[in-house]
Structures are given as C-alpha cells and as structure tokens.
Amino acid sequence: MALTKKELAELSFSQSVSYYFDKAAPFTDCPEGLLEQIKVCNSIYRVNFPVKWGKEVKVIEAYRVQHSHHRMPTKGGIRFSLHVDQDEVMALAALMTYKCAIVDVPFGGAKGGIKISPRNTPVEVLESITRRYTYELMKKNMIGPGLDVPAPDYGTGEREMGWVVDTFASMNNNDVDAYACVTGKPIHLNGIKGRTEATGRGVVYALNQVCSYADDMKKLGLTTGLEGKTVVIQGLGNVGYNTAKFIVKYGAKIISIAENEGAIFNAKGLDPEAVLEHRKATGKITDFPGAKNLKKNSEALELECDILIPAALEKQLTGENAPRIKAKIICEAANGPTTPEAEEILNKKGVLIIPDIYANAGGVTVSYFEWLKNLSHVRFGRMQKRFEEETQENMIKLIEDLSGKKATRLQVETVVRGAGEIDLVNSGLEDTMISAYHDIREFKRSNKKIPDLRTAAFALSINKIKNAYAALGIFP
Ligand code: NAD
C-alpha cells in the first residue's frame, strides 16, 4: 500500500531502507517468506561499557548489527558519531548486505557504531573505547576473519582499525589469520594499498560509467564524460575528499564544497587538496582564498550544478530541500543521504540518482581484496610482477628482431610494467564498478516498469541473495 506524504516523511532511516526494499520486491523473483528473511536484521547487539575519561568514568553506548548471514563473514564499518543509535546501525547494516550483493563481494552485511564524538574525545580515550569495543565483540563471537569483519566508516579510519586488529590479534596469538579480522588497516599492519581512497575512487569510477551512456546523458541535457561537468560535494572527510581529488583528474570542476562549519563556492573551480590544507591550517574550509563563503552550508546542496555528491551523512536531501535542488545527477557517496520523500520529488523532476548501495561500494570491494590478501598472506602482484615484465621484454626483443628496428628506452619503459598491488587493486575496483553498473542498468532496461536506478539495484541485489538461499534447495 502506498504511503501518505506524512507517513513517508516520518520514516526512520531503517524504515526508509525497508521502504526501498519493498518498492523493489515486486521486480524480483523472490518468494514472500524469503523476502521477509532477507529484509530483517538477523542479530542486534547493544552494549554499554565504562571508560576512564580524565578523572571521570563515562558510560559508552555501542552497537554491532549483523543484518544477513546468507554469506559469511559479515562485513561493515564502525561509525563513531553522536547520532549513532540502534535504528541507524540497523539501516547501515542492511545497506551493506545489498551493497555486497551488488558488487559480488561474498559477505553478509553488518555495521557497528559507538555513540561518541571523535573530535571531542581525547586520543587515549578513543583508543581505550575502540579496544574495549573490540573485546566486547570478541566475547559475543561478533568479530573474526570468518565471523564478522569491520572496516572504517564515518568518524573512523586506519588508526582505529589498527587498534581493533592489535586487540584482536593479541588475544588470538595462535591464529595465523587474525589480521583478517578487520579491513582498512594501516599498510604496516597488513592493510592494502588503495583502501583509504577506495570509496572515493569507486564513486568516480561509478560516475564515469554512468556518464558514458549518450542516451542517458541526452535525457538530462548533458554530454557524455566527466570533463567540464560542474560538481558540488558535501563533506570533505575520507569519502568526500578522495572523490574530489579523483574527479578533478577526469576534468570535472568542483564549484562548491560544504563542511560542518560552512560552505565555499568558486565558479572557476576549487582545488580540493588546497582546500583540505587550508582546513588543516585554519580549522575551517571557509575564507578559502578566491572562494566565496555561502551563508549556510546547506545552501551548497541547492546550487545549480551537473553533479551533486552528498558524502557526509544520511537524510541530507529531504522533502523540505528537494524542491530546490537543481543538480541533474545525484551520486550518493554517503549512505542514505536521500530520504524516500525527497526521492519522489527528485524523480519527478527527472534527476538521476545513483544509489548508495552501488555508488559507494568501492570501499567494501577493496576491503574484500584486503581480506583476501590477509588470508593468502602474500601481497598482490608479488609472485608475478617480474615474470610479467620479463615476458613483455621478450616480446619487445622479438618485435625488434622481426622488424629490424630498435625500440627507444622510453618506449620500452612505457610498455614493460608488471602489475604491483596498487595497480591490481585499482583495476579490480574499476572493473567491479563498471560491471556492476552495467548489470543494474541492464536490469532496469529489462523491465520498463522499474522506476529508477535504486529500485533496479535493490531488486538485482535481492535476486542475488535469493540465489544463495535457492542453492540450498529450500524452495519447493
Ligand atoms: P568522515 O568522518 O571521514 O567524513 C565525513 C565528513 O562529513 C566530516 O568531515 C564531517 O565534518 C562532514 N559532515 C558531517 N555533517 C555534515 C554536514 N551536515 N554538512 C557538511 N559536512 C558534514 O566519514 P566518511 O568515511 O567519509 O563517510 C562519509 C559517508 O560515506 C558516510 O555516510 C559513510 O557511511 C559513507 N561511506 C564511507 C565509507 C568509507 O570507506 N569510509 C564507505 C562507504 C560509505
């Protein structure tokens, strides 16, 4: 039954994810009971523990939700934010399940959250909270290379994943695979090259792919490719910054960046690396040389632009501001930035929304590569790099012999190159984003009634999860 405008506006984050699921369900071939099983969160763990904070003791509220066990381990980031609550973690865990299925990463979905402000917590307290949280998960068998593998999310990064792995590995010191208990680790703690920037890089690969279809772009009044497209980015954290850094390499022009403290605009384009430096030096992005400060940070979302990239938090595009949004493409780098109410409005306006479960799947894709690296105990490319180079050198020699001409040193150096870890990670990521979009687009084209890309992505994902259950022979 269709929801009223009021009901739509009142949906919580996890109810919004279920709403999108229900909207997609009729386009799947999944039986009713199984749909219900795929939709619900399988395990929800809430824990409170004390932490010493200066001279005080404070109670910390933390969660881990495993949404689906249809594939193991489960996988999903750990978020540090004052907004964390059970509903938010449930929503994010569910999104992880659908995301993993979309990009064929063989994990169930999970998410963790700790209700703290990382900015206002001393580093030593952050460390004891992270280590205690890891220990609490261990007590419940909710972390481990084959059980549940966290990663960074909003408010966390390499450093926190380092504390997680150090805690887990020191308590499992005879487990040779212990380092695969978490991804997004620092390189020197068995992380993988390219993981930190993977989500942002994946967002740009996704956008590049979406913008490569002339007929889709024509409907939006746009040309193909990213070159010259105007971009607005909300959030200059891990995902927003890396998206910004990478998209300018494709010739796109970032005209505005919004952060918590304000937003800046420059029609000629902003250099994200310089903006980040400025923020580090002054504590804010505003007053950036050559740029204009906007009155409110939310104003950035409403600017005239080709591509709007929300890369901060959920529920940023709502029924309230959606009528004023002028972007032609919205690429959901954050999880859940568009509410169902906003989506209805934006769809009616003809805006192309690239859904989160596809757009930001680059992070979990490279996390999967890191997990594989940890389990195989060898760096990607280590065994074959030199062999590839020798084969290429032999090929050049053969061509030289047959043609009687000598290749220059520069020509040889351009051609002879064995793939190292970063090359393989980035090409695996790009290939994943290209083929996943192809599948989503084709699925949408296969049924004219599918209204938008999100519905297509959800339906495709549900079908893939259904296939895992079907392989068990549980259907009549
Ligand atoms: P982050 O903490 O590194 O950065 C988020 C940034 O957004 C911060 O700088 C914060 O100040 C800013 N911000 C918060 N509220 C804002 C607002 N109202 N306006 C403007 N800026 C605001 O977090 P992140 O890892 O970049 O995650 C961002 C989003 O991407 C989240 O939704 C997260 O779930 C999603 N995501 C992250 C990853 C990952 O690999 N880190 C992977 C997939 C999805």
Residues whose N, C-alpha, C, O or C-beta is under 5 A from the ligand:
A	BS01	NAD	P152 D153 Y154 G155 T156 T199 Q234 G235 L236 G237 N238 V239 G240 A258 E259 N260 N297 A311 A312 L313 A333 A334 N335 N360 G363
